[in-house]
Amino acid sequence: MTRAQRIRGLLALAIVALSLYVAMSVPVHLGLDLRGGTQIVLETRPTAADDAGPDTVDRTVEVLRGRVDALGVAEPTIVRSGSDRIVVELPGVQDPAEAAEVLGRTARLSFHHVLGTAPDADATEAAAGPRPDQSRPPVLPDESGQLLRLDAAVMTGKDVEKAAARFDAQSGAGWHVTVEFKDAGRDRWAALTGEAACQPAGDPARRVAIVLDDRIVSSPQVDPSVRCGAGIGGGSTQINGAFDDGEARELALLVNGGALPVPVETVEERTVGPTLGAQAITASVWAAAVGSTLTALFVIAVYRLLGALAAVALLCYGLISYAALAALGATLTLPGLAGFVLAIGMAVDANVLVFERAREEYAAHHRPTPRSALAAGFRNALSAIADSNITTLIAAGLLFLLASGPVRGFGVTLGIGVLASMVSALVITRALADLAVSRPGLRRRPHLTGIAHTGAVRDRLARGNPRLMRHPRRWLAASAAALVLAGAGIALRGLDFGIEFTGGRQVEYATATPVDPDRARAALADAGFPHAVVQTSGENRLTVRTGQLTTAQANAVGAAVGDLTSRADELRDETIGPSLGKELRRGALIALAVALGAQLVYLAVRFRLLLGTAAVAALAHDVVILVGVFAWLGKPVDGVFLAALLTVIGYSVNDSVVVFDRLRELTRHADKERETPFRDIAGRALQQTLPRTVNTGTGAALILTALAGFGGDSLTDFALALLIGLAVGTYSSMFTATPLAVVLQERRR
């Protein structure tokens, strides 16, 4: 065993051991759909007639969403309820009372000149709050209790770019909050501190007051080194207030989240049950077990011993991914769980790439040793694995940085899956394979390794020798026809957006006896509401969330619930807004557009602009067709579909990158001869990568079929979307991206 092999073996052992420790010691957070959580009902309190109305409530929802994200709560549900209420549901919150207090803070930040101290007689004025004709009270107590008379606000929280909690042990400042200003805020800050610097040292008027919700949190003297009129440059400041770590982080959170448009008051706080029942979770576990087993058996059947080692590595992949999710405090929801299971099937791709390249090496060099063929397989497959995973990591990183809510959570899960997949294939599988093929028995019987033959798919292609790119425009015509058909479905049938996008109705019932939510879901499905969201809330209370309802439909919902118990009294019937609000949708679209642009740039650098354009065009083709099929089928476009769509995007790019990596390799050899037409090179690249495409697609299809068959109603549409995306993505990588690259290349000549 070489030194490199020993290092890989030790590294693989350390990664698995650490992952096992984390998985056993750190619990993973479950989402609202799997475990339930805390529900906080907030009511807006407008102080002026102009502040009342749905637009103000919608702006309040977006500020609250930012605060929830800053609290570290993943996958929350935030919806407008009725005309003036907002329902916030938080999974796995440790301190609901603290969360409610942070969410309810108005967080109006302002910066003031200090005019001077005020006599104690003005304490009554300070306690009375703001005057009707002033935005801030003229007198407020500072940190020590001394009363300060303030000028009108010179700056507000709108001038702040960002804030962060910091700890400084060297200067003795301890916990504080650094604040960075925007462009206009930089100038205002310099002017504010420059005017204060004109006052004598020690004069109260040399102080600048930083006020949060009518309370001075910091009122420092401007340093004597600051020149009169010049002020403090750099566009930042520091808020000190003898904070502990929690207070500093809360202040930074409130400043970053912005001020609420109107004050809000917590009117209700309670525990809610999961939106999915135990049956759905059990079905998902069965789907995971069956799908993973089928995928492992398929890999073993195709690649024999190395397939068995890859199956072990896939189990390690699942362990590493789970441990990473737990360590990062990510929230696991049912779509996330399904995507996690699917990723196990997709993670086989890197192993398949290596094994197919090893088979090619074995056949091309007239029976080398399995060890040398496998080493060449890892070496030759590395560029395809790296490029396909880096493009996906670019998308995952940008979704995390630019999006919010479930889209940002998907970026985290996707990034973890990609990194764990690379570790599984390039470290664990290789360590196990190196150990296995080094044994003397396998040298005498190389057929047991699974790489000492070319495989059924490659043999059939070799016998038929199809010229796949003989007529590239015919393939493009077929793709165009599919796009027209999908577009017709979107235009004629429209999209059935779920309540996450459109909002709907929320009805709460008080029942005489506790109602099993699984029975309620079944009863509502029988009554014609298969997508109704059912939750228990409080004691003997049941909440039903649906799309928009007519009077007859609302009565049918009440009747279905009433049949389950002797009495069901309607407590509340309110219109609710979308949980995927306008700002979240806009952020998701921006993040997705930037991610696609970044992928195009990377592919253009790594391959050529021509190939990058073809890959991104094929991706757009897959998205339109998937959406169009759902339009024709009348399936709901909801948060689960959004997760499936993002998964399909990642899969489509990976497929195209694998084909183009081989095309790039073959083009380098062909450039030396200057004779082979580009379309023939492209056809050969397709033919050589087709075994990998078939085997990877089959492994993913097996696990998706298990999800569709065993996952129950909650996962059927998710699995269906992914199966459609898998088929379309496989087709487009071969017969949309590659023909488009051929046509574009021939037009350049």
N, C-alpha and C positions, 0 to 999 in steps of 0.2 A: 504494500500500500504506500502510495506516494505521500509526500508532505501535504500537498494540496488536498488530497482525498481525506487525510486525517483532519485537516482544518475544517473542511465541509462537514464531515461527520460530527465533530464536536460542536460546530455552529448549529447544525440541525438539532442535535440533542438539547443544546441550551435553549433554543427557541421553543421547542416543544415543552420542555420542563417549565419554562417561565410562563408560557401560555396556560399550561395545566394549573399552575399555582394561582394565576390571576382568575381563571375561570371558576376555580373552587372557592376562592376567598372573596371575590368581588361580585355581588349580585348585579345582574343586568336590569335596567329599568324597563318596565313594560308600559306600553301606551294605554291611552284611554279605551281603545277597542279591546284590549286583552285583559286589563286589570281594573279600569276605572280610575278615579282620582278625586280631586277636590273641585267643586263647582262654586264660583264666586259670582254673585249677581250684583252688578253695579248700576246705579241710577244717576243719570246726568242731572245737574242742578244749574241750569242757565241763570246767569245774573242779569241778563238783558234780553229783550225780546228778539234782538237780531241773532242771538246765540242759539235760539231754539230751532229745531228742525232736523231732518234726517242727515243733511250734509255735515252738520256739526258732530252728530253722533258717529258718522262714518270716519271723520277725522280723528275722533277720540279713539275709535277702534284701532286705527293704524298706529297711534302713539302707544297704546297699550300693548300692541303686538311687539313693538320695539322693546318695551320694558320686559316683556315675558322672555324674549330672546336673550336679553342681557342677564336675566335671572338664571339662565342656563337651563330653562325648561324646554325640552324638545317636543315637537309634535303636539302643541296645545290646540284647543279649539276656542276661537273667539268669534262670536256672532252678535249682531245687533238684534235685540228682541223687543218687539213693539216699537213705540215711538221714542222712548227715552231710556231704555235699559240695554245693558250689554252683559252677555253671559260669557264668562271665562271659565274654561275647564282645563285643569292642569294635572297631568299625570305625575305620580310619584313625588309630589311636593312634601318636603319634610316639615315645614312650618307654614301651614295655610294662613295663620293670622298675620305673620310677617309679610307673606306674599300679598295679602289683601291690603295691608297698610302701604306697601310700596306702590301697588297699582293705583291706589286711591289718592296718592299725593299729587297735588296740582303741579308742583315743580316749576313755578314761575321764577326764573332766575333773572337778576338785574344787577347792574353796577352803578354806583352813585358817588358823586362828590359828597364829602362830609362838610357841612357848613359850620359845625361846631357842636359843643355839648349843649344839652338842654337841662334846665332845672328839674328837680324832682317833681315839681308841680305839674310838669308835662307828662308824668307817668300815666295819668288818666287818659290823656290824648293818645298816647302810644298804645294803651290797652284797647282803645275803642276801635282800632283797625283803620283801614283806608277810608278817606273821606270820599264822598260821591264825586267830587270834582278833581280828584287826584288819583293817579295810577298807583301810588305808593304812599304809605303813611309818612308824615314829615318827621316823626320821632320814633326811634326803635332802640331797644337795649342792645348793646354789643355783647361780645362773648363774656365779659366780666360783669355785665349788668349795668354799665354806665350808659346813660341815655345820650343818643346822638341825633342831631337834627340833620336830615338828609335833603339833598337837592333832588330834582326829578331824575329819573333813570336816564343815563347816558347810553347804556348798552343793555341788551337783553340776551336771553338764551339763543336767539336767532343769529347772534354774532359768533357763536361758538362752533368750531369745527368738530372737536372731539375732546373728551375728558378721560382721564385714566387715574386709578388709584395707585400710588407709589409708596414705597417705604425707604426712608433715608436714615440709615443708622449712623453714618459718619458725621453729618452736621447736627444730629440730634433732633431733626425736624419730625422724625417718626412717620406715622402715616399721614399722607396729605393727598391732595388731588391736583394734578397738573391739568391746565386748561389751555387748549390751542384755539386761536381765533381764526375766522375766515378773513378774506382780503380786506373788506370794509371794516371788519371788527379790529383788525390790526391797527388801522389808522385811528379808530375811535379810542382804543386802549392807550395808544401813545399820547393822544390829546388829553385824555382823562388824567393819566399819571403825570403828564407834563405840566398841567395846570396845578395839580396838587403839589408838585415839586417846587413851585414858586413860594410856598408858605414856609415859615421858619420851622426848623426841626423841633419836634415835640408839640407843635400846634395841632389840635384835633383836625383842623382843615387840611393838614398834610396827609390825612388818611383817606383811603378808598374803601367804601363799604360794598361787600358782595352779599346780596340778599337773596335768600331762597324761601319762597312762600311766606313773605312778610317777616322773615327772621334773619338777622345778620349772622351769617356763618363765619365770616372773616372780615376784619377791617384793619388791614396792615398799614403802617406808615410807609410812605414812599422813601426808599433808601436815600441817604444824603448824597450818594454818588450820582444820582439822576439829576441832570441839568434842567433848570426851569425852562419850560416850553418845549424841550426835546422829548421828554417822556421815556418810557421803557419800550425799546424796540424788540424785535424777535417774534412778536405776535403770540406770546404765551405768558401765563402767570401760574402762580401756585396758591392753592387755597389751603391754609393751615387752620386747624381748629381743635387741636388735642383729640383727634379722631382715633378710634380703634380701627382694626382692619375692616370690620363689618360696616361701620359708619362711612369710612372712606369709599368703599366699593358701592354702597348704596347711593352716596352723593354722586359719584361718577356715573352710575347707572341712570339716575334721574336727569342729570345734565345731558347725557348722550341721547336719552329717549325723547327729550323735549318736553315742553309744557303741554298739559292737557288743554284743549280749547275751552273747556268749561269744567268746573269742579264736578267730581263724582263722589257718590257715597255708597258704601257697601250696605246693601239691604238684605243680603242673604248669603250664607256660607254653609255648604253641606257636602257630604260625600255622595258620589254617584257611582253606579256600577258600570261594568264594561258595556260598550256598544255592541259587542259580539258575545255570543253565549259560549258555554263550555263545549257544546257540540261542535261549533265552528273551530275552536282551538284543537279539540281532539281530532277532528277531520284533517286539520292542517298537519298535525304531528304524524298521522298515518300517511298522508301524502308525502311528507318529507322522508319518512322511513322507506316507503315503497319506491319512490323516485330515486333516492340515493342508492338503494340496493340494485335496482335495474340498471342504473348508470354504471355502477361498479362491475356488475356481471358482464355488461356489454364491453367495457374496456378490457376486462380479463379475457373474454372470448376472442377479441381481436388481437390483443398484444401479449397474451399468455403471461409469462412470469413478469415481464416489465409492466404489463397491465395490472397485475396484482399489486406490484409495488406502487404504481400510480394510484390505485384505490386506497392504499394505506396513506399515501401523501395527501389525497383528497380529504381523508378524515382529519389529518393534521391541519389542512387548510381550514376546515370548519372550526376546529379548536382555536386556531390562531385568530380567525375573524371574530369569533365569539368573545375571546379574551380581549381583543382590541376594542370592541364595542363596549364591553363592561368597563375597561380601564378609562375610556374617554367619557363615560357617563352618558352614552347615547341611549335614546329611547327606542325600543323595539316594538313596532306595530305589526299587524298582520300582513300588510303588503311588504313591509320590510322583512318579515320572516320569510314570506314567499320568495322575495328577491334574494334573500340570503341562501335559501335552498336552491334556487335557480343558479346562483353563482357557483355552487358546488358543481353543478352540471357544466357550467361554462368554464370553470377552472381547469377542466380536462383538456382544454384547447392547447395550452402550452405544452402539456405532455404529448398530445397527439402530434404537434408540430415537430417535436424532437424525435419521436419514434419514427415518423414518416421520413424525416431526413436521414435517420440512421438506416432505414430500409433502403433508401436510394444509394447510400454510401456502400452498403453491403453488396448490392447488386452491381454497382458500377465498377467496383474494384475486385471483382472475382473472389468473393468469399474471404474477406479479411476477418480478423478475430472480432467477436461481438464487442469486445472492449474498445477497439479502435473505431469500429463503426458507430458505437454509441457516443464516443467522444466527438467524432465528426458531426454527429447529429446535433449535439448540444451547441457545437461551435457554429454550424451553418444556420441553425434556427434562431440564434440569439438576436440577430438584427430584426427579424420579423416579430419576435416576442417583445423586444424593447420598443419598437415603433408603435405597435398596436396598443401596448399598455401605456406608453407615454401620451398618446393622443387621448386616451380615456382619462388619464390622470389630469390632463389639461382641462378637460371638460368638468371633471369632478371638483378641481380646485376653484374654477371660476364660478360654478354653481354654489359652492360654499361661501365664496367671498362676496358675490353680487346678489344672490337670491336670499330668501328668508323662508321660514316656516317649513313645510314638508319638502319643498324643493331643495332647501339647504341641507335638511337631514338626509335626503337621498344622495347629495354630493358626498357627505361623510361616509355613508354606507358604501357607495361606489368606490371611493378612494381606498377604503380599508380592504374591500374585496380584491381590487387590482393588486395592491401591494402584497396581500396575503397569497394571492395566486402566484405571483412571481417567486416569492419565498418558497412556496410549496413545490413548484416545478424545478427551479434552478438550484435550490439548496437541498431540500428533503428528498425529492425524487432522485436527484443525481447522486446524493450520498448513498441511498439504498441501492440504486442501480450499479454504481461503481463497486460496491461490496459484493453484489450478486454475480456480475459478469466476470469478476476476478477469480471465481472458483474454478478449479481445474475441470470439474465435471461438465460445466457448461461449455468449455472450450471444445470438448469432444462431442457435445450434443447441442450445437448452437440453435437448432430449431426450437428448443424450449424457451429461448429468450423472447421470441415474438418478433425479432427484427431480421431473422435469417431468411426471410421470403418477402416478396413484394406486396402480397395482399390481393384479395379478390377484385377490388375496385381497380387497382392499377393494372392487373393482368387483363381485365376486360377492356380497359382503355387502350392498352398496348395492342391487343388483337384487332380492335376496331379502328384505331388511329383516326378519330374524328377530327375534322378541321373545324373547330368550334368558332373561329373568327373568320370563316370564309365569307360570310355575309353579315357584317356587323350592323348595317342599317336595318336589317330585318329584326334583329333583337331590339334595337332602339324603337322600331315601329311598334313592337309588341308592348314595350314599356310605356310608350306614349298612349297606346290604346287603354292600358290599365289605368294610367293617370286620368284620362278623359272619363272613364267609367267611375273612378273614385270621386273625381270632381263633380260628376253628375249627381252622385249620391249626396254629397255635401250640399249642393245647390237645390236639389229637388226635395230631398227628405229632411234636410237640416240636421243639426246635432242636438241630441237629447242631453243637455247639460244637467248634471246632478245638483243636489241642493248645496254642495260645497261652492258651486259657481253661481247659482241663481237665488239661493235662499228658499224659504218656504214657510211652513207652519210648524209651530211647536205647541203641543197640547199636553197638559199635565193633569193626571187623574189621581184622586185619593181613593184607594180600594179598601174594601172591608177586610180583606185578608191579603197577605203577601202574594204577589203574582210572579210565577217563574217567567223570566224574560224570554227564555227559549220558546215557551208555549205562546207568549204574546207575539213573538216574531212569526211563528208558524200561522197563528190565527190571522194576523194582518196580511201575510202572503196569500192565504186562502181568500181573503176579502179583496184582493187586487192591489195590495201595496207591498210588493216583494222587496223594495229598497228602503222601506221605513227603518229608521234608526230608533231602537228601543233601549231605554236605560231605566234602571231603578234609581230612585233618588230619595234620600231620607227614609223614613219608616212608612211602609205601605203606600208608597207613591211610585207612579209609573209615568215616564215621559216618553212621548212619541214625537219624532221629528220626521216630517215628510216634505215633499214638494208642495207647490201651491194646490189648494183643495177647493173644490166647490162645496156648497152647503150639503149636498147629498153625500159627497165623499167624506166630509167631516163627520156626518152622522154615521156613516159606515164604519169609520175608525172607532168612534165611541161605542158602537154596537159590538164590534169585535172585541174590544177590551172589556166591555160589560159582561159578555158571555163567559168570561174567565173567572168571574167572582160574583158574589151575590150583590155587590153594589160598587159602582165606579162613578164618583162625583167629579165633574170637570172643575178643576181649580183655576186653570189658566189656559187661554187660547190666544196665542200671539203670533204675529208675523215675525219671522227671523230673517236676518240678512245672510249673505254668503260667508262661509268660513274662509274661503279663498278670495279675499277681497280684491278690490281694484288695484291697490298698490302692490299687493303680493303677486298678482298676475302680471302686472307690468314689470316688476323686478325679475320674475321668472323668465319672461320673454327676452328682456335685455340680457340677462345672464346667459340664456341659451344662444342668442345671436352672437354675443361676444365669444362664447365657447366655440361655436362653429367657425367664426373668423380666425380664432387662435389655432384651431385644428388645421384650417386651410393653410395658414402661414407655415405651421410646422411641417405639414406634408409637402408644401412647395419647396421648403428648404431641404428636407430629407430625400424627396424624390424629384419632382419637377412641378411647376405650377400647373402644367397640363394634367398630371395625375392627381394632384390635390383637388383641382376643380372637379374632375370626374368623380372622386370619392365623395365630396360634399354634395354633388348633384345626386348621386345615388342615395345618399342619406335623406335628402329632401324628398326624393321619389318614395322611399319607404314610409316616411311620415305621412305623406298625403294619402297613400294607398291604405295605410292602417286606419286613419281617421275616416276615409271614405267607406271602408268595409263596415265600420261601426255605425256609420250613418245609414247604410242600406239595411243593416240588421236591426236598427232601432235600439242599439245597446246604449246604456248611459255613459256619458263622458264625465267622469268624476275624478276624485283624488286617486283612486286605485288605477284608473286608466292612465292618469298622468304619470304615475310611477312606472307603469308598463311601457309607456311611450318613451320615457327617458332611458329605460333599459334597452329598448329596441335601437335607439340611436347609438348607444355604446356598442352594441353587437354589430350593427351595420358597418361602422367605421373599422372595427377590428377585422371583419371579413375582407373588406376592400384592401386594407393595408397588407394582409397576408398575400393576396394575389399580386399586388403591386411590388412587394418586396421580391417575389420571384421574378417578376417582369424586369425589375431593375437589374437583378443578377444575370438574367439571360441576355439583356441588352448589352451589358459590358462585354460578354464573350462575343456577341454578334458584331459589335462595333469593330472588332479586330478584322473581321472578314468583309464587312461592308456589302454583304450580298443578301442576307435574309430580310425579307419584308417585315415591317413592324407588326402587321396583323398576324403573320405566322408565329412571330415571337410571342405575341400576346396569347395566341391559341395554345402554344406549348406551355406557357405559364399557367393557364387555366387547367390544362390537362394534368400537369404535374402537381398542382395544389388541390385537385378535386378529391383525392382520397382523404386528405385532411378535412376538407369541407364536409364531406359525407359523414365521416366518423364523429366530428365535433357536433354537427347538426343532429345526428342520431342520438348522441348522449344527452344533448339539451332537450330534444323532443321527448325522450323517455321520461324525464323528470317533469316536464310540463304536462304531459299526458296524465301522469300520476296526480299532479295538482288539480287538473280539470276533473278527473274521475273521482278522487277521494277528498278533494278540498272543500266540497260543499258549495252552497250558493254564494258564499262570501268570496270565494276564489275562482269561480267559474269564469267570470268575465275577465279577470286578471290573467288567468292561464290562456284563455282564448286570444286575448290581445297579444300575448307573447308568442303563442303558436303561429298566429298570422304574421307577426313581425319576424319570427325566425324564418319562415318560408320566404317571405318577401325579401328579407335581408340577404339570405343565401342566394336567391335568384339575382338580386340587383348587383351584388358584388361580382358575379360572373357575367351577367348578360345585360347590365346597364352601365356600370362603372367601366368595365373593360372595353366594350364596344364604343362607348363615348370617347375613351382615351384613344382608341384606334382612329376614329373619325376625326377627332381634333388634330391628331398627329399628321394624318394624311392631308388635311386642309392646309397645314403649315408648309407643305412641300409644293 
